[in-house]
Amino acid sequence: MSKVKKGIYDFLRGSFLTDESAFKNWRVIIFVVLLLLIMISSAHNADKKVIKISELNKKKRELRAESLDTETILTRMEMESSIREKAKKRGLKPSETPPKKIKVTYKKE
């Protein structure tokens, strides 16, 4: 068997974990596994934040639409024609005589 084939065969069998220098190999493997776990965890956290941002943007759009609807309703309620109709229902009608201006003069002492 050639040296390359023997190296691949030993690697596949896992002999690098059981020979004399296995302690050094285990430290590296554990370190790599910890790094992988940290990477997976941070990826999941990033995904959660992206989903939360998406939900908040959707809620913001809904609230903005509701605000515009409410503003439209309020504008219609403030229109003079709307106020006249409500006043008619209560038995009120516009004055036939125009309002008079009141002038206040002060005496200087």
Protein Blocks (a to p, Z undefined) as FASTA:
>chain_A
ZZklmmmmmmmnopmmmmmklmmmmmmmmmmmmmmmmmmmmmmmmmmmmmmmmmmmmmmm
mmmmmmmmmmmmmmmmmpmklmmmmmmmnopacdfbdcdddddddddZZ
